Amino acid sequence: MADGLATVSDVICKTVSGVQDRVHAFSRWVQSRPEKVIVAFGHSSFWCEFLGGRTRLKNCELHTHFV
């Protein structure tokens, strides 16, 4: 990034790192909540990371996850 422009790999790394940071923050928040049921909406890349890369959700797909 010597010329001040980000490369594709710079953007991907920052995006992946940002998603991972948001997933960790969301996980901590969910675990701190007293509610037994939480409904959350988000993009498939977020949920793929949240689910450990095991599942890629389709558009409007419902998924149940127990923590």
N, CA, C, O and CB atoms as a CASP TS submission, in Angstrom:
PFRMAT TS
TARGET T0000
AUTHOR 0000-0000-0000
METHOD Language model
MODEL 1
PARENT N/A
ATOM      1  N   MET     1       0.831  -1.192   0.000  1.00  0.00           N
ATOM      2  CA  MET     1       0.000   0.000   0.000  1.00  0.00           C
ATOM      3  C   MET     1       0.874   1.254   0.000  1.00  0.00           C
ATOM      4  O   MET     1       0.507   2.269   0.591  1.00  0.00           O
ATOM      5  CB  MET     1      -0.945  -0.001   1.214  1.00  0.00           C
ATOM      6  N   ALA     2       1.998   1.185  -0.644  1.00  0.00           N
ATOM      7  CA  ALA     2       2.934   2.299  -0.684  1.00  0.00           C
ATOM      8  C   ALA     2       2.339   3.525  -1.355  1.00  0.00           C
ATOM      9  O   ALA     2       2.649   4.649  -0.960  1.00  0.00           O
ATOM     10  CB  ALA     2       4.195   1.889  -1.400  1.00  0.00           C
ATOM     11  N   ASP     3       1.500   3.339  -2.351  1.00  0.00           N
ATOM     12  CA  ASP     3       0.908   4.465  -3.076  1.00  0.00           C
ATOM     13  C   ASP     3      -0.373   4.991  -2.426  1.00  0.00           C
ATOM     14  O   ASP     3      -1.029   5.877  -2.973  1.00  0.00           O
ATOM     15  CB  ASP     3       0.615   4.055  -4.498  1.00  0.00           C
ATOM     16  N   GLY     4      -0.724   4.449  -1.267  1.00  0.00           N
ATOM     17  CA  GLY     4      -1.931   4.882  -0.572  1.00  0.00           C
ATOM     18  C   GLY     4      -3.182   4.133  -0.965  1.00  0.00           C
ATOM     19  O   GLY     4      -4.247   4.371  -0.394  1.00  0.00           O
ATOM     20  N   LEU     5      -3.078   3.219  -1.943  1.00  0.00           N
ATOM     21  CA  LEU     5      -4.228   2.430  -2.377  1.00  0.00           C
ATOM     22  C   LEU     5      -4.167   1.037  -1.766  1.00  0.00           C
ATOM     23  O   LEU     5      -3.102   0.421  -1.723  1.00  0.00           O
ATOM     24  CB  LEU     5      -4.282   2.341  -3.916  1.00  0.00           C
ATOM     25  N   ALA     6      -5.273   0.554  -1.306  1.00  0.00           N
ATOM     26  CA  ALA     6      -5.331  -0.784  -0.714  1.00  0.00           C
ATOM     27  C   ALA     6      -5.366  -1.828  -1.822  1.00  0.00           C
ATOM     28  O   ALA     6      -6.020  -1.642  -2.848  1.00  0.00           O
ATOM     29  CB  ALA     6      -6.570  -0.930   0.212  1.00  0.00           C
ATOM     30  N   THR     7      -4.660  -2.918  -1.602  1.00  0.00           N
ATOM     31  CA  THR     7      -4.731  -4.038  -2.537  1.00  0.00           C
ATOM     32  C   THR     7      -5.928  -4.899  -2.178  1.00  0.00           C
ATOM     33  O   THR     7      -6.506  -4.758  -1.100  1.00  0.00           O
ATOM     34  CB  THR     7      -3.419  -4.876  -2.517  1.00  0.00           C
ATOM     35  N   VAL     8      -6.293  -5.783  -3.079  1.00  0.00           N
ATOM     36  CA  VAL     8      -7.413  -6.693  -2.817  1.00  0.00           C
ATOM     37  C   VAL     8      -7.117  -7.520  -1.570  1.00  0.00           C
ATOM     38  O   VAL     8      -8.002  -7.711  -0.736  1.00  0.00           O
ATOM     39  CB  VAL     8      -7.673  -7.622  -4.039  1.00  0.00           C
ATOM     40  N   SER     9      -5.888  -8.014  -1.429  1.00  0.00           N
ATOM     41  CA  SER     9      -5.561  -8.831  -0.252  1.00  0.00           C
ATOM     42  C   SER     9      -5.642  -8.009   1.029  1.00  0.00           C
ATOM     43  O   SER     9      -6.028  -8.542   2.069  1.00  0.00           O
ATOM     44  CB  SER     9      -4.159  -9.440  -0.394  1.00  0.00           C
ATOM     45  N   ASP    10      -5.283  -6.711   0.982  1.00  0.00           N
ATOM     46  CA  ASP    10      -5.433  -5.848   2.160  1.00  0.00           C
ATOM     47  C   ASP    10      -6.895  -5.756   2.579  1.00  0.00           C
ATOM     48  O   ASP    10      -7.228  -5.871   3.759  1.00  0.00           O
ATOM     49  CB  ASP    10      -4.876  -4.442   1.875  1.00  0.00           C
ATOM     50  N   VAL    11      -7.751  -5.548   1.596  1.00  0.00           N
ATOM     51  CA  VAL    11      -9.184  -5.409   1.877  1.00  0.00           C
ATOM     52  C   VAL    11      -9.742  -6.721   2.418  1.00  0.00           C
ATOM     53  O   VAL    11     -10.498  -6.716   3.390  1.00  0.00           O
ATOM     54  CB  VAL    11      -9.954  -4.981   0.604  1.00  0.00           C
ATOM     55  N   ILE    12      -9.382  -7.834   1.805  1.00  0.00           N
ATOM     56  CA  ILE    12      -9.881  -9.137   2.260  1.00  0.00           C
ATOM     57  C   ILE    12      -9.419  -9.412   3.680  1.00  0.00           C
ATOM     58  O   ILE    12     -10.220  -9.836   4.513  1.00  0.00           O
ATOM     59  CB  ILE    12      -9.410 -10.263   1.319  1.00  0.00           C
ATOM     60  N   CYS    13      -8.139  -9.180   3.977  1.00  0.00           N
ATOM     61  CA  CYS    13      -7.626  -9.440   5.324  1.00  0.00           C
ATOM     62  C   CYS    13      -8.320  -8.569   6.356  1.00  0.00           C
ATOM     63  O   CYS    13      -8.679  -9.048   7.432  1.00  0.00           O
ATOM     64  CB  CYS    13      -6.120  -9.205   5.376  1.00  0.00           C
ATOM     65  N   LYS    14      -8.514  -7.294   6.041  1.00  0.00           N
ATOM     66  CA  LYS    14      -9.191  -6.403   6.987  1.00  0.00           C
ATOM     67  C   LYS    14     -10.648  -6.794   7.133  1.00  0.00           C
ATOM     68  O   LYS    14     -11.201  -6.720   8.231  1.00  0.00           O
ATOM     69  CB  LYS    14      -9.080  -4.940   6.536  1.00  0.00           C
ATOM     70  N   THR    15     -11.276  -7.206   6.050  1.00  0.00           N
ATOM     71  CA  THR    15     -12.671  -7.617   6.103  1.00  0.00           C
ATOM     72  C   THR    15     -12.822  -8.881   6.937  1.00  0.00           C
ATOM     73  O   THR    15     -13.712  -8.964   7.784  1.00  0.00           O
ATOM     74  CB  THR    15     -13.222  -7.840   4.689  1.00  0.00           C
ATOM     75  N   VAL    16     -11.962  -9.863   6.705  1.00  0.00           N
ATOM     76  CA  VAL    16     -12.007 -11.110   7.474  1.00  0.00           C
ATOM     77  C   VAL    16     -11.742 -10.821   8.939  1.00  0.00           C
ATOM     78  O   VAL    16     -12.445 -11.331   9.812  1.00  0.00           O
ATOM     79  CB  VAL    16     -10.983 -12.131   6.933  1.00  0.00           C
ATOM     80  N   SER    17     -10.741 -10.014   9.214  1.00  0.00           N
ATOM     81  CA  SER    17     -10.429  -9.657  10.597  1.00  0.00           C
ATOM     82  C   SER    17     -11.603  -8.928  11.248  1.00  0.00           C
ATOM     83  O   SER    17     -11.925  -9.171  12.411  1.00  0.00           O
ATOM     84  CB  SER    17      -9.164  -8.784  10.655  1.00  0.00           C
ATOM     85  N   GLY    18     -12.239  -8.034  10.494  1.00  0.00           N
ATOM     86  CA  GLY    18     -13.394  -7.306  11.023  1.00  0.00           C
ATOM     87  C   GLY    18     -14.558  -8.224  11.312  1.00  0.00           C
ATOM     88  O   GLY    18     -15.225  -8.074  12.336  1.00  0.00           O
ATOM     89  N   VAL    19     -14.816  -9.175  10.426  1.00  0.00           N
ATOM     90  CA  VAL    19     -15.891 -10.146  10.652  1.00  0.00           C
ATOM     91  C   VAL    19     -15.579 -10.967  11.895  1.00  0.00           C
ATOM     92  O   VAL    19     -16.457 -11.177  12.731  1.00  0.00           O
ATOM     93  CB  VAL    19     -16.075 -11.073   9.419  1.00  0.00           C
ATOM     94  N   GLN    20     -14.346 -11.433  12.027  1.00  0.00           N
ATOM     95  CA  GLN    20     -13.966 -12.232  13.195  1.00  0.00           C
ATOM     96  C   GLN    20     -14.134 -11.429  14.476  1.00  0.00           C
ATOM     97  O   GLN    20     -14.615 -11.958  15.478  1.00  0.00           O
ATOM     98  CB  GLN    20     -12.518 -12.721  13.066  1.00  0.00           C
ATOM     99  N   ASP    21     -13.743 -10.161  14.456  1.00  0.00           N
ATOM    100  CA  ASP    21     -13.914  -9.302  15.638  1.00  0.00           C
ATOM    101  C   ASP    21     -15.388  -9.154  15.995  1.00  0.00           C
ATOM    102  O   ASP    21     -15.756  -9.232  17.167  1.00  0.00           O
ATOM    103  CB  ASP    21     -13.290  -7.915  15.393  1.00  0.00           C
ATOM    104  N   ARG    22     -16.239  -8.940  14.982  1.00  0.00           N
ATOM    105  CA  ARG    22     -17.675  -8.788  15.244  1.00  0.00           C
ATOM    106  C   ARG    22     -18.292 -10.093  15.746  1.00  0.00           C
ATOM    107  O   ARG    22     -19.164 -10.077  16.615  1.00  0.00           O
ATOM    108  CB  ARG    22     -18.400  -8.323  13.975  1.00  0.00           C
ATOM    109  N   VAL    23     -17.840 -11.219  15.200  1.00  0.00           N
ATOM    110  CA  VAL    23     -18.352 -12.524  15.648  1.00  0.00           C
ATOM    111  C   VAL    23     -17.989 -12.753  17.111  1.00  0.00           C
ATOM    112  O   VAL    23     -18.828 -13.190  17.898  1.00  0.00           O
ATOM    113  CB  VAL    23     -17.786 -13.674  14.767  1.00  0.00           C
ATOM    114  N   HIS    24     -16.753 -12.464  17.476  1.00  0.00           N
ATOM    115  CA  HIS    24     -16.339 -12.655  18.874  1.00  0.00           C
ATOM    116  C   HIS    24     -17.128 -11.742  19.816  1.00  0.00           C
ATOM    117  O   HIS    24     -17.551 -12.165  20.892  1.00  0.00           O
ATOM    118  CB  HIS    24     -14.829 -12.388  19.026  1.00  0.00           C
ATOM    119  N   ALA    25     -17.319 -10.500  19.404  1.00  0.00           N
ATOM    120  CA  ALA    25     -18.095  -9.567  20.237  1.00  0.00           C
ATOM    121  C   ALA    25     -19.541 -10.040  20.366  1.00  0.00           C
ATOM    122  O   ALA    25     -20.110  -9.997  21.457  1.00  0.00           O
ATOM    123  CB  ALA    25     -18.054  -8.139  19.640  1.00  0.00           C
ATOM    124  N   PHE    26     -20.135 -10.487  19.272  1.00  0.00           N
ATOM    125  CA  PHE    26     -21.511 -10.984  19.302  1.00  0.00           C
ATOM    126  C   PHE    26     -21.608 -12.227  20.185  1.00  0.00           C
ATOM    127  O   PHE    26     -22.552 -12.354  20.965  1.00  0.00           O
ATOM    128  CB  PHE    26     -22.006 -11.301  17.873  1.00  0.00           C
ATOM    129  N   SER    27     -20.656 -13.135  20.073  1.00  0.00           N
ATOM    130  CA  SER    27     -20.657 -14.357  20.891  1.00  0.00           C
ATOM    131  C   SER    27     -20.609 -14.018  22.373  1.00  0.00           C
ATOM    132  O   SER    27     -21.344 -14.599  23.172  1.00  0.00           O
ATOM    133  CB  SER    27     -19.466 -15.258  20.521  1.00  0.00           C
ATOM    134  N   ARG    28     -19.739 -13.072  22.740  1.00  0.00           N
ATOM    135  CA  ARG    28     -19.659 -12.659  24.153  1.00  0.00           C
ATOM    136  C   ARG    28     -20.980 -12.039  24.600  1.00  0.00           C
ATOM    137  O   ARG    28     -21.453 -12.302  25.706  1.00  0.00           O
ATOM    138  CB  ARG    28     -18.497 -11.650  24.367  1.00  0.00           C
ATOM    139  N   TRP    29     -21.573 -11.217  23.737  1.00  0.00           N
ATOM    140  CA  TRP    29     -22.833 -10.572  24.085  1.00  0.00           C
ATOM    141  C   TRP    29     -23.934 -11.615  24.278  1.00  0.00           C
ATOM    142  O   TRP    29     -24.676 -11.554  25.259  1.00  0.00           O
ATOM    143  CB  TRP    29     -23.237  -9.560  23.000  1.00  0.00           C
ATOM    144  N   VAL    30     -24.049 -12.578  23.344  1.00  0.00           N
ATOM    145  CA  VAL    30     -25.082 -13.619  23.451  1.00  0.00           C
ATOM    146  C   VAL    30     -24.913 -14.399  24.753  1.00  0.00           C
ATOM    147  O   VAL    30     -25.888 -14.651  25.461  1.00  0.00           O
ATOM    148  CB  VAL    30     -25.019 -14.583  22.236  1.00  0.00           C
ATOM    149  N   GLN    31     -23.702 -14.772  25.057  1.00  0.00           N
ATOM    150  CA  GLN    31     -23.452 -15.572  26.258  1.00  0.00           C
ATOM    151  C   GLN    31     -23.716 -14.792  27.541  1.00  0.00           C
ATOM    152  O   GLN    31     -23.949 -15.389  28.592  1.00  0.00           O
ATOM    153  CB  GLN    31     -22.022 -16.077  26.256  1.00  0.00           C
ATOM    154  N   SER    32     -23.683 -13.466  27.465  1.00  0.00           N
ATOM    155  CA  SER    32     -23.929 -12.654  28.660  1.00  0.00           C
ATOM    156  C   SER    32     -25.409 -12.383  28.897  1.00  0.00           C
ATOM    157  O   SER    32     -25.782 -11.881  29.957  1.00  0.00           O
ATOM    158  CB  SER    32     -23.191 -11.343  28.549  1.00  0.00           C
ATOM    159  N   ARG    33     -26.250 -12.704  27.933  1.00  0.00           N
ATOM    160  CA  ARG    33     -27.672 -12.398  28.019  1.00  0.00           C
ATOM    161  C   ARG    33     -28.420 -13.442  28.842  1.00  0.00           C
ATOM    162  O   ARG    33     -28.096 -14.628  28.783  1.00  0.00           O
ATOM    163  CB  ARG    33     -28.275 -12.304  26.623  1.00  0.00           C
ATOM    164  N   PRO    34     -29.420 -13.008  29.610  1.00  0.00           N
ATOM    165  CA  PRO    34     -30.205 -13.950  30.409  1.00  0.00           C
ATOM    166  C   PRO    34     -31.319 -14.644  29.615  1.00  0.00           C
ATOM    167  O   PRO    34     -31.865 -15.652  30.064  1.00  0.00           O
ATOM    168  CB  PRO    34     -30.807 -13.228  31.587  1.00  0.00           C
ATOM    169  N   GLU    35     -31.656 -14.103  28.434  1.00  0.00           N
ATOM    170  CA  GLU    35     -32.744 -14.685  27.650  1.00  0.00           C
ATOM    171  C   GLU    35     -32.397 -16.100  27.208  1.00  0.00           C
ATOM    172  O   GLU    35     -31.236 -16.433  26.971  1.00  0.00           O
ATOM    173  CB  GLU    35     -33.054 -13.811  26.429  1.00  0.00           C
ATOM    174  N   LYS    36     -33.423 -16.910  27.107  1.00  0.00           N
ATOM    175  CA  LYS    36     -33.239 -18.287  26.645  1.00  0.00           C
ATOM    176  C   LYS    36     -33.334 -18.387  25.119  1.00  0.00           C
ATOM    177  O   LYS    36     -32.815 -19.331  24.523  1.00  0.00           O
ATOM    178  CB  LYS    36     -34.281 -19.204  27.294  1.00  0.00           C
ATOM    179  N   VAL    37     -33.998 -17.412  24.490  1.00  0.00           N
ATOM    180  CA  VAL    37     -34.145 -17.397  23.038  1.00  0.00           C
ATOM    181  C   VAL    37     -33.731 -16.012  22.530  1.00  0.00           C
ATOM    182  O   VAL    37     -34.207 -14.990  23.024  1.00  0.00           O
ATOM    183  CB  VAL    37     -35.619 -17.745  22.609  1.00  0.00           C
ATOM    184  N   ILE    38     -32.847 -15.998  21.548  1.00  0.00           N
ATOM    185  CA  ILE    38     -32.419 -14.752  20.914  1.00  0.00           C
ATOM    186  C   ILE    38     -32.573 -14.935  19.409  1.00  0.00           C
ATOM    187  O   ILE    38     -32.132 -15.939  18.850  1.00  0.00           O
ATOM    188  CB  ILE    38     -30.932 -14.377  21.302  1.00  0.00           C
ATOM    189  N   VAL    39     -33.194 -13.969  18.764  1.00  0.00           N
ATOM    190  CA  VAL    39     -33.349 -13.996  17.310  1.00  0.00           C
ATOM    191  C   VAL    39     -32.393 -12.950  16.745  1.00  0.00           C
ATOM    192  O   VAL    39     -32.383 -11.800  17.184  1.00  0.00           O
ATOM    193  CB  VAL    39     -34.850 -13.715  16.870  1.00  0.00           C
ATOM    194  N   ALA    40     -31.589 -13.364  15.765  1.00  0.00           N
ATOM    195  CA  ALA    40     -30.620 -12.446  15.169  1.00  0.00           C
ATOM    196  C   ALA    40     -30.635 -12.602  13.651  1.00  0.00           C
ATOM    197  O   ALA    40     -30.869 -13.691  13.126  1.00  0.00           O
ATOM    198  CB  ALA    40     -29.196 -12.701  15.733  1.00  0.00           C
ATOM    199  N   PHE    41     -30.385 -11.519  12.973  1.00  0.00           N
ATOM    200  CA  PHE    41     -30.337 -11.493  11.510  1.00  0.00           C
ATOM    201  C   PHE    41     -28.958 -11.007  11.096  1.00  0.00           C
ATOM    202  O   PHE    41     -28.362 -10.180  11.786  1.00  0.00           O
ATOM    203  CB  PHE    41     -31.463 -10.577  10.911  1.00  0.00           C
ATOM    204  N   GLY    42     -28.445 -11.507   9.984  1.00  0.00           N
ATOM    205  CA  GLY    42     -27.158 -11.023   9.506  1.00  0.00           C
ATOM    206  C   GLY    42     -26.801 -11.603   8.156  1.00  0.00           C
ATOM    207  O   GLY    42     -27.556 -12.376   7.567  1.00  0.00           O
ATOM    208  N   HIS    43     -25.635 -11.211   7.682  1.00  0.00           N
ATOM    209  CA  HIS    43     -25.134 -11.682   6.398  1.00  0.00           C
ATOM    210  C   HIS    43     -24.533 -13.073   6.526  1.00  0.00           C
ATOM    211  O   HIS    43     -24.053 -13.456   7.593  1.00  0.00           O
ATOM    212  CB  HIS    43     -24.099 -10.710   5.839  1.00  0.00           C
ATOM    213  N   SER    44     -24.562 -13.821   5.436  1.00  0.00           N
ATOM    214  CA  SER    44     -24.098 -15.216   5.467  1.00  0.00           C
ATOM    215  C   SER    44     -22.629 -15.336   5.853  1.00  0.00           C
ATOM    216  O   SER    44     -22.249 -16.312   6.501  1.00  0.00           O
ATOM    217  CB  SER    44     -24.318 -15.866   4.114  1.00  0.00           C
ATOM    218  N   SER    45     -21.789 -14.367   5.472  1.00  0.00           N
ATOM    219  CA  SER    45     -20.368 -14.452   5.845  1.00  0.00           C
ATOM    220  C   SER    45     -20.195 -14.352   7.356  1.00  0.00           C
ATOM    221  O   SER    45     -19.319 -15.006   7.922  1.00  0.00           O
ATOM    222  CB  SER    45     -19.559 -13.341   5.150  1.00  0.00           C
ATOM    223  N   PHE    46     -21.019 -13.542   8.013  1.00  0.00           N
ATOM    224  CA  PHE    46     -20.979 -13.435   9.475  1.00  0.00           C
ATOM    225  C   PHE    46     -21.365 -14.768  10.108  1.00  0.00           C
ATOM    226  O   PHE    46     -20.680 -15.260  11.005  1.00  0.00           O
ATOM    227  CB  PHE    46     -21.923 -12.310   9.970  1.00  0.00           C
ATOM    228  N   TRP    47     -22.476 -15.353   9.630  1.00  0.00           N
ATOM    229  CA  TRP    47     -22.957 -16.604  10.224  1.00  0.00           C
ATOM    230  C   TRP    47     -22.028 -17.764   9.911  1.00  0.00           C
ATOM    231  O   TRP    47     -21.868 -18.670  10.730  1.00  0.00           O
ATOM    232  CB  TRP    47     -24.363 -16.922   9.727  1.00  0.00           C
ATOM    233  N   CYS    48     -21.420 -17.747   8.749  1.00  0.00           N
ATOM    234  CA  CYS    48     -20.445 -18.789   8.410  1.00  0.00           C
ATOM    235  C   CYS    48     -19.298 -18.752   9.413  1.00  0.00           C
ATOM    236  O   CYS    48     -18.869 -19.796   9.904  1.00  0.00           O
ATOM    237  CB  CYS    48     -19.910 -18.605   6.958  1.00  0.00           C
ATOM    238  N   GLU    49     -18.806 -17.568   9.718  1.00  0.00           N
ATOM    239  CA  GLU    49     -17.724 -17.425  10.711  1.00  0.00           C
ATOM    240  C   GLU    49     -18.229 -17.803  12.103  1.00  0.00           C
ATOM    241  O   GLU    49     -17.530 -18.486  12.851  1.00  0.00           O
ATOM    242  CB  GLU    49     -17.171 -15.971  10.719  1.00  0.00           C
ATOM    243  N   PHE    50     -19.432 -17.365  12.451  1.00  0.00           N
ATOM    244  CA  PHE    50     -20.011 -17.662  13.764  1.00  0.00           C
ATOM    245  C   PHE    50     -20.145 -19.174  13.973  1.00  0.00           C
ATOM    246  O   PHE    50     -19.936 -19.682  15.074  1.00  0.00           O
ATOM    247  CB  PHE    50     -21.388 -16.982  13.910  1.00  0.00           C
ATOM    248  N   LEU    51     -20.494 -19.874  12.903  1.00  0.00           N
ATOM    249  CA  LEU    51     -20.693 -21.325  12.983  1.00  0.00           C
ATOM    250  C   LEU    51     -19.401 -22.098  12.724  1.00  0.00           C
ATOM    251  O   LEU    51     -19.433 -23.310  12.510  1.00  0.00           O
ATOM    252  CB  LEU    51     -21.758 -21.762  11.986  1.00  0.00           C
ATOM    253  N   GLY    52     -18.275 -21.407  12.744  1.00  0.00           N
ATOM    254  CA  GLY    52     -16.986 -22.067  12.607  1.00  0.00           C
ATOM    255  C   GLY    52     -16.668 -22.514  11.190  1.00  0.00           C
ATOM    256  O   GLY    52     -15.856 -23.418  10.994  1.00  0.00           O
ATOM    257  N   GLY    53     -17.294 -21.896  10.207  1.00  0.00           N
ATOM    258  CA  GLY    53     -17.027 -22.238   8.818  1.00  0.00           C
ATOM    259  C   GLY    53     -17.677 -23.532   8.367  1.00  0.00           C
ATOM    260  O   GLY    53     -17.449 -23.988   7.246  1.00  0.00           O
ATOM    261  N   ARG    54     -18.485 -24.127   9.232  1.00  0.00           N
ATOM    262  CA  ARG    54     -19.114 -25.412   8.913  1.00  0.00           C
ATOM    263  C   ARG    54     -20.344 -25.263   8.028  1.00  0.00           C
ATOM    264  O   ARG    54     -20.694 -26.183   7.290  1.00  0.00           O
ATOM    265  CB  ARG    54     -19.498 -26.126  10.187  1.00  0.00           C
ATOM    266  N   THR    55     -20.994 -24.118   8.097  1.00  0.00           N
ATOM    267  CA  THR    55     -22.282 -23.960   7.430  1.00  0.00           C
ATOM    268  C   THR    55     -22.326 -22.639   6.681  1.00  0.00           C
ATOM    269  O   THR    55     -21.958 -21.598   7.225  1.00  0.00           O
ATOM    270  CB  THR    55     -23.434 -24.040   8.443  1.00  0.00           C
ATOM    271  N   ARG    56     -22.765 -22.680   5.466  1.00  0.00           N
ATOM    272  CA  ARG    56     -22.997 -21.458   4.693  1.00  0.00           C
ATOM    273  C   ARG    56     -24.503 -21.367   4.467  1.00  0.00           C
ATOM    274  O   ARG    56     -25.089 -22.213   3.793  1.00  0.00           O
ATOM    275  CB  ARG    56     -22.196 -21.461   3.317  1.00  0.00           C
ATOM    276  N   LEU    57     -25.117 -20.343   5.031  1.00  0.00           N
ATOM    277  CA  LEU    57     -26.573 -20.206   4.939  1.00  0.00           C
ATOM    278  C   LEU    57     -26.978 -19.601   3.605  1.00  0.00           C
ATOM    279  O   LEU    57     -26.263 -18.775   3.038  1.00  0.00           O
ATOM    280  CB  LEU    57     -27.107 -19.345   6.089  1.00  0.00           C
ATOM    281  N   LYS    58     -28.121 -20.020   3.121  1.00  0.00           N
ATOM    282  CA  LYS    58     -28.699 -19.471   1.894  1.00  0.00           C
ATOM    283  C   LYS    58     -29.511 -18.225   2.252  1.00  0.00           C
ATOM    284  O   LYS    58     -29.768 -17.964   3.428  1.00  0.00           O
ATOM    285  CB  LYS    58     -29.594 -20.534   1.163  1.00  0.00           C
ATOM    286  N   ASN    59     -29.910 -17.463   1.244  1.00  0.00           N
ATOM    287  CA  ASN    59     -30.740 -16.278   1.482  1.00  0.00           C
ATOM    288  C   ASN    59     -32.012 -16.669   2.227  1.00  0.00           C
ATOM    289  O   ASN    59     -32.685 -17.634   1.863  1.00  0.00           O
ATOM    290  CB  ASN    59     -31.093 -15.578   0.147  1.00  0.00           C
ATOM    291  N   CYS    60     -32.329 -15.920   3.261  1.00  0.00           N
ATOM    292  CA  CYS    60     -33.551 -16.085   4.061  1.00  0.00           C
ATOM    293  C   CYS    60     -33.640 -17.437   4.763  1.00  0.00           C
ATOM    294  O   CYS    60     -34.723 -17.833   5.193  1.00  0.00           O
ATOM    295  CB  CYS    60     -34.760 -15.906   3.182  1.00  0.00           C
ATOM    296  N   GLU    61     -32.540 -18.142   4.884  1.00  0.00           N
ATOM    297  CA  GLU    61     -32.563 -19.444   5.548  1.00  0.00           C
ATOM    298  C   GLU    61     -32.610 -19.268   7.067  1.00  0.00           C
ATOM    299  O   GLU    61     -31.941 -18.397   7.622  1.00  0.00           O
ATOM    300  CB  GLU    61     -31.330 -20.282   5.142  1.00  0.00           C
ATOM    301  N   LEU    62     -33.396 -20.094   7.720  1.00  0.00           N
ATOM    302  CA  LEU    62     -33.469 -20.118   9.177  1.00  0.00           C
ATOM    303  C   LEU    62     -32.505 -21.163   9.702  1.00  0.00           C
ATOM    304  O   LEU    62     -32.338 -22.228   9.107  1.00  0.00           O
ATOM    305  CB  LEU    62     -34.913 -20.408   9.664  1.00  0.00           C
ATOM    306  N   HIS    63     -31.871 -20.850  10.821  1.00  0.00           N
ATOM    307  CA  HIS    63     -30.938 -21.797  11.431  1.00  0.00           C
ATOM    308  C   HIS    63     -31.074 -21.689  12.935  1.00  0.00           C
ATOM    309  O   HIS    63     -31.167 -20.585  13.472  1.00  0.00           O
ATOM    310  CB  HIS    63     -29.465 -21.527  10.981  1.00  0.00           C
ATOM    311  N   THR    64     -31.088 -22.804  13.613  1.00  0.00           N
ATOM    312  CA  THR    64     -31.142 -22.837  15.069  1.00  0.00           C
ATOM    313  C   THR    64     -29.775 -23.247  15.581  1.00  0.00           C
ATOM    314  O   THR    64     -29.187 -24.225  15.118  1.00  0.00           O
ATOM    315  CB  THR    64     -32.250 -23.809  15.579  1.00  0.00           C
ATOM    316  N   HIS    65     -29.282 -22.486  16.541  1.00  0.00           N
ATOM    317  CA  HIS    65     -27.961 -22.770  17.108  1.00  0.00           C
ATOM    318  C   HIS    65     -28.079 -22.657  18.626  1.00  0.00           C
ATOM    319  O   HIS    65     -28.621 -21.682  19.147  1.00  0.00           O
ATOM    320  CB  HIS    65     -26.858 -21.784  16.542  1.00  0.00           C
ATOM    321  N   PHE    66     -27.578 -23.645  19.313  1.00  0.00           N
ATOM    322  CA  PHE    66     -27.621 -23.655  20.772  1.00  0.00           C
ATOM    323  C   PHE    66     -26.243 -23.325  21.319  1.00  0.00           C
ATOM    324  O   PHE    66     -25.243 -23.900  20.889  1.00  0.00           O
ATOM    325  CB  PHE    66     -28.105 -25.024  21.305  1.00  0.00           C
ATOM    326  N   VAL    67     -26.191 -22.392  22.275  1.00  0.00           N
ATOM    327  CA  VAL    67     -24.899 -22.030  22.903  1.00  0.00           C
ATOM    328  C   VAL    67     -24.912 -22.440  24.349  1.00  0.00           C
ATOM    329  O   VAL    67     -23.929 -22.229  25.059  1.00  0.00           O
ATOM    330  CB  VAL    67     -24.613 -20.508  22.783  1.00  0.00           C
TER
END
